[in-house]
Amino acid sequence: MKGTEQFKQTIKAYLDERAKADELFAKSYAKENKTIRLTDV
């Protein structure tokens, strides 16, 4: 696994956990047009 893939997975895991704990963040994180794109992880 490349370092960039590991980085993406680490960031996605953090954001997923943050979304579980923060309702307001979860609403923004669920939007399709967000600037952070981690769908290919």
N, C-alpha and C positions, 0 to 999 in steps of 0.2 A: 504494500500500500504506500502510495506517495505521501509525503509530508502534507501536501495541500489537502488531500482527501481526509487524512487524520484530523487536520485543523477544522475542516468543514463539519466533520462528524462531532467533534468536541463542541463547537459553537452551536450546532443544531441541538445537541443534548442539553446544553445550558439553556437555550431559548425555550425548548419544550418544557423544561422544569420550571422556568420563570413563568411561562404561560399557565401552568397548573396552579401556581401560587398567587398570581396577580390577574384578577379578572379584567381590569382595564387593558393591561398588556395583551392578554389573550385575544381580546377583540381586535386589536391592531395587528397582532401576529397572524390571525386567521385571514386577513384580507389578501386577496389575490394580487393586488397591484402594489404590494410592499416593495421597497427597494432592496431588501435582503432576500436573495433567492438561494434557497438551499434544497430545492426540490430534487436535484440530481445526486443527493447524498444517499 
